[in-house]
Amino acid sequence: MYGLIGKMQAQPGQRDALAGIMVAHTVGMPGCLSYIVAHDPTDERAIWITEVWIDRESHQASLHLPQVQDAIRLARPILAGFGERFETVPIGGLGI
């Protein structure tokens, strides 16, 4: 399996809009076992995205899906930047 945990920073006042885009436009991704969007409780502009995929190739392929391309296009104007990014190797757990 392949995992990613990444932080995204929204423009001021745009965190909910950014989170909404990431939730709404990332459904139905082949090979995705889990995709969680969460608010950062200590940073009012940040969200965390935790992903689990069957393999790295499925994640890479997802970047070309129409709904993911739409998410990128919609998020770009309200995105202030990226924070930490961690790759993981999931071994099991609830929801996998």
C-alpha positions as CSV (number, residue, x, y, z in Angstrom):
1,M,0.0,0.0,0.0
2,Y,1.0,3.6,-0.4
3,G,0.0,6.5,2.0
4,L,0.3,10.2,2.0
5,I,-0.3,12.8,4.7
6,G,-0.2,16.4,3.6
7,K,-0.9,19.8,4.9
8,M,-2.5,22.5,2.7
9,Q,-2.7,26.2,3.6
10,A,-5.8,28.2,2.4
11,Q,-5.9,32.0,1.8
12,P,-7.4,33.8,4.8
13,G,-11.0,32.9,5.3
14,Q,-11.0,30.2,2.7
15,R,-10.2,27.0,4.7
16,D,-13.8,25.7,4.6
17,A,-14.0,26.4,0.8
18,L,-10.7,24.5,0.2
19,A,-11.8,21.6,2.4
20,G,-15.1,21.4,0.6
21,I,-13.4,21.3,-2.8
22,M,-11.1,18.5,-1.6
23,V,-14.0,16.5,-0.3
24,A,-16.4,17.0,-3.2
25,H,-14.0,16.5,-6.0
26,T,-12.1,13.4,-4.9
27,V,-14.8,10.7,-4.8
28,G,-14.6,7.6,-7.0
29,M,-10.8,7.4,-7.3
30,P,-9.8,3.9,-8.4
31,G,-7.4,2.3,-5.9
32,C,-8.1,4.8,-3.1
33,L,-8.8,3.0,0.1
34,S,-9.2,6.0,2.3
35,Y,-9.2,9.8,1.8
36,I,-9.7,12.0,4.8
37,V,-9.8,15.8,4.9
38,A,-9.5,17.4,8.4
39,H,-9.2,20.9,9.8
40,D,-6.0,21.6,11.7
41,P,-7.1,22.5,15.2
42,T,-4.2,24.9,15.8
43,D,-4.1,26.7,12.4
44,E,-7.3,28.3,11.2
45,R,-6.0,28.3,7.6
46,A,-4.8,24.7,7.4
47,I,-6.3,21.4,6.4
48,W,-4.7,17.9,6.5
49,I,-5.3,15.2,3.9
50,T,-4.6,11.6,4.8
51,E,-4.7,9.2,1.9
52,V,-4.3,5.4,1.6
53,W,-3.9,3.8,-1.8
54,I,-3.5,0.2,-3.0
55,D,-0.2,1.3,-4.6
56,R,1.8,4.4,-5.6
57,E,0.7,4.0,-9.2
58,S,-3.0,4.3,-8.3
59,H,-2.2,7.6,-6.6
60,Q,-0.2,8.9,-9.6
61,A,-3.0,7.9,-12.0
62,S,-5.6,9.7,-9.9
63,L,-3.9,13.0,-10.7
64,H,-5.2,12.7,-14.2
65,L,-8.9,12.0,-13.3
66,P,-11.3,14.7,-14.4
67,Q,-12.7,15.3,-10.9
68,V,-9.1,15.6,-9.5
69,Q,-8.2,18.0,-12.3
70,D,-11.4,20.0,-11.4
71,A,-10.3,20.1,-7.7
72,I,-6.9,21.4,-8.7
73,R,-8.4,24.1,-10.9
74,L,-10.9,25.2,-8.2
75,A,-8.4,25.1,-5.3
76,R,-5.6,27.0,-7.0
77,P,-7.0,30.5,-6.5
78,I,-7.7,30.0,-2.8
79,L,-4.6,27.9,-2.0
80,A,-1.8,29.8,-0.1
81,G,0.6,26.9,-0.1
82,F,1.6,23.5,1.2
83,G,3.0,22.5,4.5
84,E,4.5,19.2,5.6
85,R,4.1,16.1,3.4
86,F,4.8,12.6,4.5
87,E,4.8,9.4,2.5
88,T,3.9,6.2,4.5
89,V,3.6,2.5,3.9
90,P,0.2,1.5,5.5
91,I,0.1,-2.0,7.0
92,G,-3.5,-2.2,8.2
93,G,-6.1,-0.7,10.4
94,L,-9.7,0.3,10.4
95,G,-11.1,1.3,7.1
96,I,-8.3,-0.3,5.0
